[in-house]
């Protein structure tokens, strides 16, 4: 059985940079992670072992009990950032530059008089940050949520991890439902997401089954698995080698391997080694 790796997978530069800051930060016990640094359970365990405290994403109230707060790669709104500073916390900001770009695009559209439509998952930490400074917005996660809105100008952006295909479909639905509105789209999907989606689309065409490695709460990892499903390819989403089952690969000549942007390289390598061992 041959294991074929996707041409692009695993950590993106935003996650890698955020994790490097966190793992080299002095006196981590004096710092609260303001949410999950990345959506990967193994990484969270490693950070807890360093002594970081943590506020769950659903329990953030604009303050922490430590002298410092570490803003995660997913970013937060300026309102929330100001509330943290007002509480006396020093901020260690690891927001991904591409998430910052999405924030800038949303605010620019709002300043130009557009009702902002965010393509993404309502309640996701990145989306909450993107909408936190907006006075008029709607979050759309599926075509069924598209409406004819009473706004003359609609400015559309995307959560950075939305697949290009999905964004294009939603944009078409928005234009069709709002034929009289001026609709402007700002492409805020990050390049690493595009690369990984394109890579898995190519991968499914040459393998019998795909293994996707990543945390259960990772949006971009879920999108990789969904892309395989839509292509009609068997796919197994695992967090590590211990979850692999030999029966999944019976009769398979080629197994595809990919991973979400919050999956450590060593975790991917461990899954690959385990897959190769199954052929022996």
Buried (B, 14 or more C-beta within 10 A) or exposed (E): BEBBBBEBBBBBBBBBBBBEBBEEBEEBEBBBBBBBBBBBBBBBEBBEEEEBBBBEBEEBEBBBEBEBBBBBBBBBBEEBBEBBEEEEBEBBBBBBEBBEBBBEBBBBBBEEEBBBBBBBBEEBBBBBBBBBBBEEBBBBBEBEBBEEBEBEBBBBBBBBBBBBEBBEBBBEBBBEBBEEBEBEBBBBBBEBBBBBBBBBBEBBEEBBBBBBBBBEBBBBBBBBBBBBEBBEBBBBBBBBBEEBEEEBBEEBEBBBBBBBBBBBEEBBEBBBEBBEEBEE
